């Protein structure tokens, strides 16, 4: 887990939430990728601990496909 002062913290948080929301929707990485016209590898990279950076536009598209408010991707566990 990253320290909140580290910019990687937000990528880690969002990555975990994407994976969580995808699983709640019972979608595989491949299914999510297909719905977004992205590669499965790209989704895998976003969800991995060795994440890559991603744009706000990408997050918006993910939220649309998952049918969730984009804010859910930024929620911290209580």
PyMOL Python script that loads the backbone (N, CA, C, O; Angstrom):
from pymol import cmd

cmd.read_pdbstr("""\
ATOM      1  N   UNK A   1       0.849  -1.184   0.000  1.00  0.00           N
ATOM      2  CA  UNK A   1       0.000   0.000   0.000  1.00  0.00           C
ATOM      3  C   UNK A   1       0.888   1.239   0.000  1.00  0.00           C
ATOM      4  O   UNK A   1       1.890   1.310   0.712  1.00  0.00           O
ATOM      5  N   UNK A   2       0.506   2.182  -0.792  1.00  0.00           N
ATOM      6  CA  UNK A   2       1.269   3.416  -0.904  1.00  0.00           C
ATOM      7  C   UNK A   2       0.815   4.431   0.138  1.00  0.00           C
ATOM      8  O   UNK A   2      -0.333   4.415   0.580  1.00  0.00           O
ATOM      9  N   UNK A   3       1.712   5.292   0.513  1.00  0.00           N
ATOM     10  CA  UNK A   3       1.423   6.402   1.401  1.00  0.00           C
ATOM     11  C   UNK A   3       0.592   7.424   0.626  1.00  0.00           C
ATOM     12  O   UNK A   3       0.810   7.611  -0.571  1.00  0.00           O
ATOM     13  N   UNK A   4      -0.342   8.075   1.278  1.00  0.00           N
ATOM     14  CA  UNK A   4      -1.205   9.058   0.618  1.00  0.00           C
ATOM     15  C   UNK A   4      -0.424  10.219   0.017  1.00  0.00           C
ATOM     16  O   UNK A   4      -0.930  10.904  -0.872  1.00  0.00           O
ATOM     17  N   UNK A   5       0.790  10.453   0.482  1.00  0.00           N
ATOM     18  CA  UNK A   5       1.616  11.523  -0.070  1.00  0.00           C
ATOM     19  C   UNK A   5       2.314  11.105  -1.369  1.00  0.00           C
ATOM     20  O   UNK A   5       2.905  11.938  -2.057  1.00  0.00           O
ATOM     21  N   UNK A   6       2.243   9.834  -1.692  1.00  0.00           N
ATOM     22  CA  UNK A   6       2.852   9.299  -2.910  1.00  0.00           C
ATOM     23  C   UNK A   6       1.796   9.328  -4.012  1.00  0.00           C
ATOM     24  O   UNK A   6       0.684   8.838  -3.813  1.00  0.00           O
ATOM     25  N   UNK A   7       2.128   9.896  -5.170  1.00  0.00           N
ATOM     26  CA  UNK A   7       1.138   9.982  -6.251  1.00  0.00           C
ATOM     27  C   UNK A   7       0.666   8.615  -6.724  1.00  0.00           C
ATOM     28  O   UNK A   7      -0.399   8.500  -7.330  1.00  0.00           O
ATOM     29  N   UNK A   8       1.453   7.578  -6.452  1.00  0.00           N
ATOM     30  CA  UNK A   8       1.032   6.230  -6.851  1.00  0.00           C
ATOM     31  C   UNK A   8      -0.141   5.732  -6.012  1.00  0.00           C
ATOM     32  O   UNK A   8      -0.820   4.778  -6.392  1.00  0.00           O
ATOM     33  N   UNK A   9      -0.377   6.374  -4.879  1.00  0.00           N
ATOM     34  CA  UNK A   9      -1.490   5.989  -4.014  1.00  0.00           C
ATOM     35  C   UNK A   9      -2.813   5.997  -4.778  1.00  0.00           C
ATOM     36  O   UNK A   9      -3.599   5.056  -4.668  1.00  0.00           O
ATOM     37  N   UNK A  10      -3.059   7.048  -5.547  1.00  0.00           N
ATOM     38  CA  UNK A  10      -4.344   7.172  -6.239  1.00  0.00           C
ATOM     39  C   UNK A  10      -4.476   6.123  -7.336  1.00  0.00           C
ATOM     40  O   UNK A  10      -5.567   5.600  -7.568  1.00  0.00           O
ATOM     41  N   UNK A  11      -3.373   5.812  -8.010  1.00  0.00           N
ATOM     42  CA  UNK A  11      -3.429   4.763  -9.032  1.00  0.00           C
ATOM     43  C   UNK A  11      -3.737   3.414  -8.397  1.00  0.00           C
ATOM     44  O   UNK A  11      -4.525   2.633  -8.930  1.00  0.00           O
ATOM     45  N   UNK A  12      -3.114   3.148  -7.258  1.00  0.00           N
ATOM     46  CA  UNK A  12      -3.356   1.895  -6.547  1.00  0.00           C
ATOM     47  C   UNK A  12      -4.810   1.799  -6.096  1.00  0.00           C
ATOM     48  O   UNK A  12      -5.452   0.764  -6.270  1.00  0.00           O
ATOM     49  N   UNK A  13      -5.323   2.878  -5.519  1.00  0.00           N
ATOM     50  CA  UNK A  13      -6.708   2.915  -5.049  1.00  0.00           C
ATOM     51  C   UNK A  13      -7.690   2.699  -6.205  1.00  0.00           C
ATOM     52  O   UNK A  13      -8.591   1.864  -6.115  1.00  0.00           O
ATOM     53  N   UNK A  14      -7.512   3.444  -7.270  1.00  0.00           N
ATOM     54  CA  UNK A  14      -8.425   3.343  -8.411  1.00  0.00           C
ATOM     55  C   UNK A  14      -8.330   1.959  -9.047  1.00  0.00           C
ATOM     56  O   UNK A  14      -9.350   1.377  -9.418  1.00  0.00           O
ATOM     57  N   UNK A  15      -7.128   1.433  -9.175  1.00  0.00           N
ATOM     58  CA  UNK A  15      -6.939   0.098  -9.762  1.00  0.00           C
ATOM     59  C   UNK A  15      -7.721  -0.963  -8.985  1.00  0.00           C
ATOM     60  O   UNK A  15      -8.401  -1.805  -9.572  1.00  0.00           O
ATOM     61  N   UNK A  16      -7.612  -0.906  -7.666  1.00  0.00           N
ATOM     62  CA  UNK A  16      -8.330  -1.872  -6.822  1.00  0.00           C
ATOM     63  C   UNK A  16      -9.843  -1.712  -6.980  1.00  0.00           C
ATOM     64  O   UNK A  16     -10.577  -2.700  -7.010  1.00  0.00           O
ATOM     65  N   UNK A  17     -10.299  -0.475  -7.081  1.00  0.00           N
ATOM     66  CA  UNK A  17     -11.738  -0.236  -7.214  1.00  0.00           C
ATOM     67  C   UNK A  17     -12.272  -0.658  -8.578  1.00  0.00           C
ATOM     68  O   UNK A  17     -13.404  -1.129  -8.683  1.00  0.00           O
ATOM     69  N   UNK A  18     -11.470  -0.495  -9.614  1.00  0.00           N
ATOM     70  CA  UNK A  18     -11.889  -0.972 -10.939  1.00  0.00           C
ATOM     71  C   UNK A  18     -12.083  -2.482 -10.887  1.00  0.00           C
ATOM     72  O   UNK A  18     -13.098  -3.005 -11.347  1.00  0.00           O
ATOM     73  N   UNK A  19     -11.109  -3.167 -10.327  1.00  0.00           N
ATOM     74  CA  UNK A  19     -11.191  -4.629 -10.231  1.00  0.00           C
ATOM     75  C   UNK A  19     -12.406  -5.054  -9.404  1.00  0.00           C
ATOM     76  O   UNK A  19     -13.136  -5.970  -9.782  1.00  0.00           O
ATOM     77  N   UNK A  20     -12.612  -4.382  -8.278  1.00  0.00           N
ATOM     78  CA  UNK A  20     -13.745  -4.693  -7.398  1.00  0.00           C
ATOM     79  C   UNK A  20     -15.071  -4.496  -8.128  1.00  0.00           C
ATOM     80  O   UNK A  20     -15.938  -5.369  -8.093  1.00  0.00           O
ATOM     81  N   UNK A  21     -15.227  -3.357  -8.784  1.00  0.00           N
ATOM     82  CA  UNK A  21     -16.481  -3.060  -9.482  1.00  0.00           C
ATOM     83  C   UNK A  21     -16.694  -4.001 -10.680  1.00  0.00           C
ATOM     84  O   UNK A  21     -17.821  -4.407 -10.965  1.00  0.00           O
ATOM     85  N   UNK A  22     -15.623  -4.334 -11.360  1.00  0.00           N
ATOM     86  CA  UNK A  22     -15.722  -5.267 -12.492  1.00  0.00           C
ATOM     87  C   UNK A  22     -16.217  -6.628 -12.010  1.00  0.00           C
ATOM     88  O   UNK A  22     -17.078  -7.246 -12.636  1.00  0.00           O
ATOM     89  N   UNK A  23     -15.662  -7.082 -10.893  1.00  0.00           N
ATOM     90  CA  UNK A  23     -16.072  -8.381 -10.350  1.00  0.00           C
ATOM     91  C   UNK A  23     -17.507  -8.345  -9.833  1.00  0.00           C
ATOM     92  O   UNK A  23     -18.237  -9.328  -9.961  1.00  0.00           O
ATOM     93  N   UNK A  24     -17.915  -7.214  -9.248  1.00  0.00           N
ATOM     94  CA  UNK A  24     -19.309  -7.083  -8.794  1.00  0.00           C
ATOM     95  C   UNK A  24     -20.278  -7.182  -9.971  1.00  0.00           C
ATOM     96  O   UNK A  24     -21.402  -7.658  -9.814  1.00  0.00           O
ATOM     97  N   UNK A  25     -19.844  -6.733 -11.141  1.00  0.00           N
ATOM     98  CA  UNK A  25     -20.660  -6.805 -12.361  1.00  0.00           C
ATOM     99  C   UNK A  25     -20.494  -8.143 -13.071  1.00  0.00           C
ATOM    100  O   UNK A  25     -21.076  -8.382 -14.129  1.00  0.00           O
ATOM    101  N   UNK A  26     -19.678  -9.015 -12.458  1.00  0.00           N
ATOM    102  CA  UNK A  26     -19.432 -10.357 -12.984  1.00  0.00           C
ATOM    103  C   UNK A  26     -18.860 -10.334 -14.410  1.00  0.00           C
ATOM    104  O   UNK A  26     -19.250 -11.119 -15.274  1.00  0.00           O
ATOM    105  N   UNK A  27     -17.932  -9.415 -14.613  1.00  0.00           N
ATOM    106  CA  UNK A  27     -17.250  -9.303 -15.893  1.00  0.00           C
ATOM    107  C   UNK A  27     -15.806  -9.773 -15.760  1.00  0.00           C
ATOM    108  O   UNK A  27     -15.158  -9.540 -14.740  1.00  0.00           O
ATOM    109  N   UNK A  28     -15.319 -10.426 -16.784  1.00  0.00           N
ATOM    110  CA  UNK A  28     -13.904 -10.759 -16.837  1.00  0.00           C
ATOM    111  C   UNK A  28     -13.158  -9.552 -17.387  1.00  0.00           C
ATOM    112  O   UNK A  28     -13.765  -8.617 -17.910  1.00  0.00           O
ATOM    113  N   UNK A  29     -11.847  -9.582 -17.263  1.00  0.00           N
ATOM    114  CA  UNK A  29     -11.052  -8.505 -17.862  1.00  0.00           C
ATOM    115  C   UNK A  29     -11.292  -8.460 -19.370  1.00  0.00           C
ATOM    116  O   UNK A  29     -11.390  -7.385 -19.963  1.00  0.00           O
ATOM    117  N   UNK A  30     -11.385  -9.625 -19.971  1.00  0.00           N
ATOM    118  CA  UNK A  30     -11.600  -9.698 -21.421  1.00  0.00           C
ATOM    119  C   UNK A  30     -12.943  -9.069 -21.802  1.00  0.00           C
ATOM    120  O   UNK A  30     -13.024  -8.322 -22.777  1.00  0.00           O
ATOM    121  N   UNK A  31     -13.984  -9.367 -21.044  1.00  0.00           N
ATOM    122  CA  UNK A  31     -15.308  -8.810 -21.337  1.00  0.00           C
ATOM    123  C   UNK A  31     -15.323  -7.287 -21.185  1.00  0.00           C
ATOM    124  O   UNK A  31     -15.898  -6.578 -22.011  1.00  0.00           O
ATOM    125  N   UNK A  32     -14.687  -6.795 -20.125  1.00  0.00           N
ATOM    126  CA  UNK A  32     -14.612  -5.353 -19.930  1.00  0.00           C
ATOM    127  C   UNK A  32     -13.840  -4.706 -21.081  1.00  0.00           C
ATOM    128  O   UNK A  32     -14.260  -3.686 -21.627  1.00  0.00           O
ATOM    129  N   UNK A  33     -12.729  -5.300 -21.434  1.00  0.00           N
ATOM    130  CA  UNK A  33     -11.911  -4.776 -22.528  1.00  0.00           C
ATOM    131  C   UNK A  33     -12.709  -4.726 -23.831  1.00  0.00           C
ATOM    132  O   UNK A  33     -12.659  -3.734 -24.559  1.00  0.00           O
ATOM    133  N   UNK A  34     -13.434  -5.785 -24.118  1.00  0.00           N
ATOM    134  CA  UNK A  34     -14.230  -5.834 -25.358  1.00  0.00           C
ATOM    135  C   UNK A  34     -15.306  -4.755 -25.372  1.00  0.00           C
ATOM    136  O   UNK A  34     -15.545  -4.129 -26.404  1.00  0.00           O
ATOM    137  N   UNK A  35     -15.950  -4.537 -24.239  1.00  0.00           N
ATOM    138  CA  UNK A  35     -17.001  -3.513 -24.158  1.00  0.00           C
ATOM    139  C   UNK A  35     -16.427  -2.101 -24.349  1.00  0.00           C
ATOM    140  O   UNK A  35     -17.132  -1.185 -24.771  1.00  0.00           O
ATOM    141  N   UNK A  36     -15.147  -1.945 -24.033  1.00  0.00           N
ATOM    142  CA  UNK A  36     -14.499  -0.639 -24.136  1.00  0.00           C
ATOM    143  C   UNK A  36     -13.687  -0.476 -25.418  1.00  0.00           C
ATOM    144  O   UNK A  36     -13.187   0.611 -25.707  1.00  0.00           O
ATOM    145  N   UNK A  37     -13.557  -1.558 -26.185  1.00  0.00           N
ATOM    146  CA  UNK A  37     -12.680  -1.571 -27.361  1.00  0.00           C
ATOM    147  C   UNK A  37     -11.222  -1.327 -26.974  1.00  0.00           C
ATOM    148  O   UNK A  37     -10.478  -0.660 -27.693  1.00  0.00           O
ATOM    149  N   UNK A  38     -10.834  -1.873 -25.837  1.00  0.00           N
ATOM    150  CA  UNK A  38      -9.452  -1.836 -25.373  1.00  0.00           C
ATOM    151  C   UNK A  38      -8.932  -3.265 -25.380  1.00  0.00           C
ATOM    152  O   UNK A  38      -9.701  -4.214 -25.530  1.00  0.00           O
ATOM    153  N   UNK A  39      -7.632  -3.410 -25.219  1.00  0.00           N
ATOM    154  CA  UNK A  39      -7.066  -4.759 -25.140  1.00  0.00           C
ATOM    155  C   UNK A  39      -7.215  -5.305 -23.725  1.00  0.00           C
ATOM    156  O   UNK A  39      -7.270  -4.558 -22.748  1.00  0.00           O
ATOM    157  N   UNK A  40      -7.277  -6.622 -23.649  1.00  0.00           N
ATOM    158  CA  UNK A  40      -7.334  -7.278 -22.345  1.00  0.00           C
ATOM    159  C   UNK A  40      -6.074  -6.938 -21.551  1.00  0.00           C
ATOM    160  O   UNK A  40      -6.131  -6.757 -20.334  1.00  0.00           O
ATOM    161  N   UNK A  41      -4.947  -6.852 -22.238  1.00  0.00           N
ATOM    162  CA  UNK A  41      -3.683  -6.527 -21.572  1.00  0.00           C
ATOM    163  C   UNK A  41      -3.737  -5.150 -20.924  1.00  0.00           C
ATOM    164  O   UNK A  41      -3.199  -4.957 -19.833  1.00  0.00           O
ATOM    165  N   UNK A  42      -4.384  -4.189 -21.586  1.00  0.00           N
ATOM    166  CA  UNK A  42      -4.502  -2.846 -21.025  1.00  0.00           C
ATOM    167  C   UNK A  42      -5.284  -2.887 -19.711  1.00  0.00           C
ATOM    168  O   UNK A  42      -4.874  -2.273 -18.725  1.00  0.00           O
ATOM    169  N   UNK A  43      -6.403  -3.604 -19.694  1.00  0.00           N
ATOM    170  CA  UNK A  43      -7.209  -3.730 -18.471  1.00  0.00           C
ATOM    171  C   UNK A  43      -6.400  -4.448 -17.399  1.00  0.00           C
ATOM    172  O   UNK A  43      -6.414  -4.048 -16.235  1.00  0.00           O
ATOM    173  N   UNK A  44      -5.705  -5.491 -17.784  1.00  0.00           N
ATOM    174  CA  UNK A  44      -4.859  -6.227 -16.849  1.00  0.00           C
ATOM    175  C   UNK A  44      -3.800  -5.313 -16.242  1.00  0.00           C
ATOM    176  O   UNK A  44      -3.547  -5.365 -15.039  1.00  0.00           O
ATOM    177  N   UNK A  45      -3.185  -4.480 -17.073  1.00  0.00           N
ATOM    178  CA  UNK A  45      -2.159  -3.557 -16.580  1.00  0.00           C
ATOM    179  C   UNK A  45      -2.745  -2.538 -15.611  1.00  0.00           C
ATOM    180  O   UNK A  45      -2.116  -2.202 -14.607  1.00  0.00           O
ATOM    181  N   UNK A  46      -3.942  -2.046 -15.903  1.00  0.00           N
ATOM    182  CA  UNK A  46      -4.587  -1.081 -15.009  1.00  0.00           C
ATOM    183  C   UNK A  46      -4.844  -1.709 -13.637  1.00  0.00           C
ATOM    184  O   UNK A  46      -4.652  -1.066 -12.605  1.00  0.00           O
ATOM    185  N   UNK A  47      -5.276  -2.961 -13.636  1.00  0.00           N
ATOM    186  CA  UNK A  47      -5.633  -3.625 -12.381  1.00  0.00           C
ATOM    187  C   UNK A  47      -4.442  -4.213 -11.627  1.00  0.00           C
ATOM    188  O   UNK A  47      -4.589  -4.631 -10.479  1.00  0.00           O
ATOM    189  N   UNK A  48      -3.289  -4.251 -12.241  1.00  0.00           N
ATOM    190  CA  UNK A  48      -2.140  -4.905 -11.606  1.00  0.00           C
ATOM    191  C   UNK A  48      -1.440  -3.990 -10.613  1.00  0.00           C
ATOM    192  O   UNK A  48      -1.620  -2.772 -10.623  1.00  0.00           O
ATOM    193  N   UNK A  49      -0.643  -4.607  -9.760  1.00  0.00           N
ATOM    194  CA  UNK A  49       0.140  -3.838  -8.792  1.00  0.00           C
ATOM    195  C   UNK A  49       1.207  -3.011  -9.507  1.00  0.00           C
ATOM    196  O   UNK A  49       1.643  -1.979  -8.997  1.00  0.00           O
ATOM    197  N   UNK A  50       1.617  -3.459 -10.670  1.00  0.00           N
ATOM    198  CA  UNK A  50       2.597  -2.725 -11.485  1.00  0.00           C
ATOM    199  C   UNK A  50       1.852  -1.916 -12.530  1.00  0.00           C
ATOM    200  O   UNK A  50       2.173  -1.951 -13.718  1.00  0.00           O
ATOM    201  N   UNK A  51       0.856  -1.192 -12.061  1.00  0.00           N
ATOM    202  CA  UNK A  51      -0.067  -0.465 -12.928  1.00  0.00           C
ATOM    203  C   UNK A  51       0.639   0.514 -13.856  1.00  0.00           C
ATOM    204  O   UNK A  51       1.765   0.952 -13.623  1.00  0.00           O
ATOM    205  N   UNK A  52      -0.070   0.822 -14.890  1.00  0.00           N
ATOM    206  CA  UNK A  52       0.377   1.905 -15.760  1.00  0.00           C
ATOM    207  C   UNK A  52      -0.524   3.098 -15.495  1.00  0.00           C
ATOM    208  O   UNK A  52      -1.591   2.957 -14.896  1.00  0.00           O
ATOM    209  N   UNK A  53      -0.105   4.248 -15.931  1.00  0.00           N
ATOM    210  CA  UNK A  53      -0.949   5.416 -15.762  1.00  0.00           C
ATOM    211  C   UNK A  53      -2.121   5.324 -16.731  1.00  0.00           C
ATOM    212  O   UNK A  53      -2.045   4.642 -17.753  1.00  0.00           O
ATOM    213  N   UNK A  54      -3.184   6.005 -16.403  1.00  0.00           N
ATOM    214  CA  UNK A  54      -4.368   6.008 -17.256  1.00  0.00           C
ATOM    215  C   UNK A  54      -5.027   7.366 -17.157  1.00  0.00           C
ATOM    216  O   UNK A  54      -4.866   8.084 -16.170  1.00  0.00           O
ATOM    217  N   UNK A  55      -5.762   7.700 -18.181  1.00  0.00           N
ATOM    218  CA  UNK A  55      -6.350   9.038 -18.263  1.00  0.00           C
ATOM    219  C   UNK A  55      -7.701   9.116 -17.572  1.00  0.00           C
ATOM    220  O   UNK A  55      -8.335   8.102 -17.281  1.00  0.00           O
ATOM    221  N   UNK A  56      -8.116  10.329 -17.322  1.00  0.00           N
ATOM    222  CA  UNK A  56      -9.444  10.580 -16.779  1.00  0.00           C
ATOM    223  C   UNK A  56     -10.501  10.083 -17.766  1.00  0.00           C
ATOM    224  O   UNK A  56     -11.541   9.564 -17.361  1.00  0.00           O
ATOM    225  N   UNK A  57     -10.230  10.243 -19.048  1.00  0.00           N
ATOM    226  CA  UNK A  57     -11.141   9.736 -20.076  1.00  0.00           C
ATOM    227  C   UNK A  57     -11.320   8.229 -19.995  1.00  0.00           C
ATOM    228  O   UNK A  57     -12.424   7.713 -20.176  1.00  0.00           O
ATOM    229  N   UNK A  58     -10.234   7.533 -19.724  1.00  0.00           N
ATOM    230  CA  UNK A  58     -10.306   6.074 -19.553  1.00  0.00           C
ATOM    231  C   UNK A  58     -11.173   5.728 -18.351  1.00  0.00           C
ATOM    232  O   UNK A  58     -11.995   4.815 -18.420  1.00  0.00           O
ATOM    233  N   UNK A  59     -10.995   6.446 -17.258  1.00  0.00           N
ATOM    234  CA  UNK A  59     -11.810   6.186 -16.063  1.00  0.00           C
ATOM    235  C   UNK A  59     -13.278   6.457 -16.341  1.00  0.00           C
ATOM    236  O   UNK A  59     -14.154   5.726 -15.879  1.00  0.00           O
ATOM    237  N   UNK A  60     -13.539   7.513 -17.098  1.00  0.00           N
ATOM    238  CA  UNK A  60     -14.916   7.849 -17.467  1.00  0.00           C
ATOM    239  C   UNK A  60     -15.535   6.710 -18.275  1.00  0.00           C
ATOM    240  O   UNK A  60     -16.672   6.315 -18.018  1.00  0.00           O
ATOM    241  N   UNK A  61     -14.803   6.187 -19.239  1.00  0.00           N
ATOM    242  CA  UNK A  61     -15.309   5.075 -20.060  1.00  0.00           C
ATOM    243  C   UNK A  61     -15.534   3.820 -19.225  1.00  0.00           C
ATOM    244  O   UNK A  61     -16.530   3.119 -19.404  1.00  0.00           O
ATOM    245  N   UNK A  62     -14.608   3.541 -18.315  1.00  0.00           N
ATOM    246  CA  UNK A  62     -14.766   2.368 -17.438  1.00  0.00           C
ATOM    247  C   UNK A  62     -16.033   2.516 -16.606  1.00  0.00           C
ATOM    248  O   UNK A  62     -16.819   1.576 -16.493  1.00  0.00           O
ATOM    249  N   UNK A  63     -16.230   3.695 -16.026  1.00  0.00           N
ATOM    250  CA  UNK A  63     -17.424   3.941 -15.206  1.00  0.00           C
ATOM    251  C   UNK A  63     -18.692   3.782 -16.041  1.00  0.00           C
ATOM    252  O   UNK A  63     -19.675   3.212 -15.568  1.00  0.00           O
ATOM    253  N   UNK A  64     -18.679   4.275 -17.272  1.00  0.00           N
ATOM    254  CA  UNK A  64     -19.851   4.123 -18.150  1.00  0.00           C
ATOM    255  C   UNK A  64     -20.148   2.653 -18.421  1.00  0.00           C
ATOM    256  O   UNK A  64     -21.291   2.212 -18.311  1.00  0.00           O
ATOM    257  N   UNK A  65     -19.121   1.908 -18.773  1.00  0.00           N
ATOM    258  CA  UNK A  65     -19.305   0.487 -19.087  1.00  0.00           C
ATOM    259  C   UNK A  65     -19.760  -0.290 -17.856  1.00  0.00           C
ATOM    260  O   UNK A  65     -20.591  -1.193 -17.962  1.00  0.00           O
ATOM    261  N   UNK A  66     -19.224   0.054 -16.698  1.00  0.00           N
ATOM    262  CA  UNK A  66     -19.618  -0.641 -15.469  1.00  0.00           C
ATOM    263  C   UNK A  66     -20.930  -0.110 -14.896  1.00  0.00           C
ATOM    264  O   UNK A  66     -21.464  -0.664 -13.935  1.00  0.00           O
ATOM    265  N   UNK A  67     -21.444   0.962 -15.489  1.00  0.00           N
ATOM    266  CA  UNK A  67     -22.692   1.585 -15.062  1.00  0.00           C
ATOM    267  C   UNK A  67     -22.627   2.008 -13.595  1.00  0.00           C
ATOM    268  O   UNK A  67     -23.507   1.700 -12.790  1.00  0.00           O
ATOM    269  N   UNK A  68     -21.539   2.733 -13.281  1.00  0.00           N
ATOM    270  CA  UNK A  68     -21.349   3.252 -11.925  1.00  0.00           C
ATOM    271  C   UNK A  68     -20.980   4.733 -12.014  1.00  0.00           C
ATOM    272  O   UNK A  68     -20.564   5.224 -13.063  1.00  0.00           O
ATOM    273  N   UNK A  69     -21.143   5.427 -10.897  1.00  0.00           N
ATOM    274  CA  UNK A  69     -20.675   6.803 -10.797  1.00  0.00           C
ATOM    275  C   UNK A  69     -19.147   6.757 -10.719  1.00  0.00           C
ATOM    276  O   UNK A  69     -18.585   5.947  -9.982  1.00  0.00           O
ATOM    277  N   UNK A  70     -18.489   7.610 -11.466  1.00  0.00           N
ATOM    278  CA  UNK A  70     -17.016   7.604 -11.496  1.00  0.00           C
ATOM    279  C   UNK A  70     -16.427   7.795 -10.098  1.00  0.00           C
ATOM    280  O   UNK A  70     -15.309   7.349  -9.838  1.00  0.00           O
ATOM    281  N   UNK A  71     -17.152   8.444  -9.202  1.00  0.00           N
ATOM    282  CA  UNK A  71     -16.680   8.663  -7.837  1.00  0.00           C
ATOM    283  C   UNK A  71     -16.417   7.350  -7.118  1.00  0.00           C
ATOM    284  O   UNK A  71     -15.568   7.297  -6.229  1.00  0.00           O
ATOM    285  N   UNK A  72     -17.129   6.286  -7.483  1.00  0.00           N
ATOM    286  CA  UNK A  72     -16.919   4.967  -6.853  1.00  0.00           C
ATOM    287  C   UNK A  72     -15.485   4.478  -7.038  1.00  0.00           C
ATOM    288  O   UNK A  72     -14.966   3.717  -6.221  1.00  0.00           O
ATOM    289  N   UNK A  73     -14.852   4.926  -8.122  1.00  0.00           N
ATOM    290  CA  UNK A  73     -13.481   4.485  -8.395  1.00  0.00           C
ATOM    291  C   UNK A  73     -12.475   5.140  -7.461  1.00  0.00           C
ATOM    292  O   UNK A  73     -11.323   4.712  -7.393  1.00  0.00           O
ATOM    293  N   UNK A  74     -12.899   6.180  -6.738  1.00  0.00           N
ATOM    294  CA  UNK A  74     -12.010   6.903  -5.841  1.00  0.00           C
ATOM    295  C   UNK A  74     -12.319   6.664  -4.364  1.00  0.00           C
ATOM    296  O   UNK A  74     -11.694   7.271  -3.494  1.00  0.00           O
ATOM    297  N   UNK A  75     -13.275   5.784  -4.077  1.00  0.00           N
ATOM    298  CA  UNK A  75     -13.671   5.534  -2.692  1.00  0.00           C
ATOM    299  C   UNK A  75     -12.623   4.719  -1.952  1.00  0.00           C
ATOM    300  O   UNK A  75     -12.118   3.714  -2.452  1.00  0.00           O
ATOM    301  N   UNK A  76     -12.313   5.180  -0.750  1.00  0.00           N
ATOM    302  CA  UNK A  76     -11.386   4.457   0.104  1.00  0.00           C
ATOM    303  C   UNK A  76     -12.166   3.487   0.982  1.00  0.00           C
ATOM    304  O   UNK A  76     -13.297   3.760   1.384  1.00  0.00           O
ATOM    305  N   UNK A  77     -11.540   2.353   1.271  1.00  0.00           N
ATOM    306  CA  UNK A  77     -12.184   1.399   2.170  1.00  0.00           C
ATOM    307  C   UNK A  77     -12.237   1.986   3.551  1.00  0.00           C
ATOM    308  O   UNK A  77     -11.320   2.683   3.985  1.00  0.00           O
ATOM    309  N   UNK A  78     -13.314   1.701   4.232  1.00  0.00           N
ATOM    310  CA  UNK A  78     -13.490   2.253   5.572  1.00  0.00           C
ATOM    311  C   UNK A  78     -12.895   1.337   6.614  1.00  0.00           C
ATOM    312  O   UNK A  78     -12.950   1.640   7.806  1.00  0.00           O
TER     313      UNK A  78
END
""", "prot")
cmd.dss("prot")
cmd.show_as("cartoon", "prot")
cmd.util.cbc("prot")
cmd.orient("prot")
